[in-house]
Amino acid sequence: MSSDHTVPVDPSQGEPGAPPPPAAMPFTRAGALWSALIAGFLVLIVLLVFVTQNTDPVDLRFLAWQWSLPLGVAILLAAVCGGLVTALAGTARIFQLRRAAKKTLAARR
């Protein structure tokens, strides 16, 4: 028998003398933006398919107005208007909170 003594290797350390594993890439704003753009394009593709598959015209009436639109466009328009109302309400709340924070900061000085 030979007197070979092997050193036990810790799997997390890799082989002795091997270069260390590369460090993980940090999370950046550019990476987050790129991910958001990809997700946005996927949503746009789904919306495009939805609108093109729902082309049956529907009659819409609001007060004295009456018009006809494709169903997909009408639903998309309603969703966009709902998003705008939500954004306006959120913007008003942000301004309200900023004003309250400025007043509190001024009172502490």
C-alpha positions in Angstrom: 0.0 0.0 0.0 1.2 3.5 -0.7 1.2 6.2 1.8 -0.9 8.7 -0.3 -2.6 11.1 2.0 -5.4 13.0 0.3 -6.6 16.1 1.8 -10.3 16.2 2.2 -11.8 18.9 0.0 -14.6 21.1 1.1 -17.1 21.2 -1.8 -17.9 24.9 -1.1 -14.2 25.8 -1.4 -13.6 24.0 -4.7 -10.4 22.2 -5.6 -7.2 23.4 -3.9 -5.3 25.8 -6.1 -8.4 26.4 -8.3 -9.4 30.1 -8.9 -12.3 31.3 -6.7 -15.8 31.2 -8.2 -16.9 34.5 -9.7 -18.8 36.9 -7.5 -22.5 37.2 -8.1 -23.5 40.3 -10.2 -25.0 43.0 -8.1 -28.6 44.1 -8.7 -28.6 47.4 -10.6 -31.2 49.9 -11.6 -30.4 49.3 -15.3 -31.0 45.6 -14.8 -34.4 46.4 -13.1 -35.2 48.7 -16.0 -34.4 46.0 -18.6 -36.6 43.5 -16.7 -39.4 46.0 -16.6 -39.1 46.8 -20.3 -39.3 43.1 -21.2 -42.3 42.6 -18.9 -44.0 45.7 -20.5 -43.4 44.4 -24.0 -44.9 41.0 -23.1 -48.0 42.8 -21.7 -48.3 44.9 -24.9 -48.1 41.7 -27.0 -50.9 40.2 -24.9 -53.0 43.4 -25.3 -52.4 43.4 -29.0 -53.6 39.8 -29.3 -56.7 40.7 -27.2 -57.6 43.7 -29.3 -57.2 41.9 -32.6 -59.3 39.0 -31.5 -62.2 41.3 -30.2 -63.0 43.3 -33.3 -66.8 43.0 -33.1 -68.3 46.5 -33.0 -70.3 47.6 -29.9 -72.6 50.6 -29.5 -71.7 52.8 -26.5 -73.9 55.5 -25.0 -73.0 58.1 -22.4 -75.5 60.8 -21.5 -76.4 62.3 -24.9 -73.4 60.9 -26.8 -73.5 57.6 -28.8 -70.7 56.0 -30.8 -69.5 52.6 -32.0 -66.1 51.0 -31.3 -64.5 47.6 -31.6 -65.0 45.7 -28.3 -61.3 45.2 -27.7 -60.6 48.9 -28.2 -63.5 49.9 -25.9 -62.2 47.7 -23.0 -58.6 48.8 -23.5 -59.8 52.5 -23.5 -61.7 51.8 -20.2 -58.6 50.2 -18.7 -56.4 53.1 -19.7 -58.9 55.7 -18.3 -59.0 53.7 -15.0 -55.2 53.7 -14.8 -55.1 57.5 -15.4 -57.7 58.1 -12.6 -55.6 55.9 -10.3 -52.4 57.7 -11.2 -54.1 61.1 -10.6 -55.3 60.0 -7.2 -51.9 58.6 -6.3 -50.2 61.9 -7.4 -52.6 63.9 -5.3 -51.8 61.7 -2.2 -48.0 62.1 -2.8 -48.3 65.9 -2.9 -50.4 65.8 0.3 -47.8 63.6 2.1 -44.9 65.9 0.9 -46.7 69.0 2.1 -47.3 67.4 5.5 -43.7 66.2 5.7 -42.4 69.8 4.9 -44.7 71.3 7.6 -43.5 68.7 10.2 -39.8 69.4 9.3 -40.3 73.1 9.5 -42.0 72.8 12.9 -39.0 70.8 14.3 -36.5 73.5 13.3 
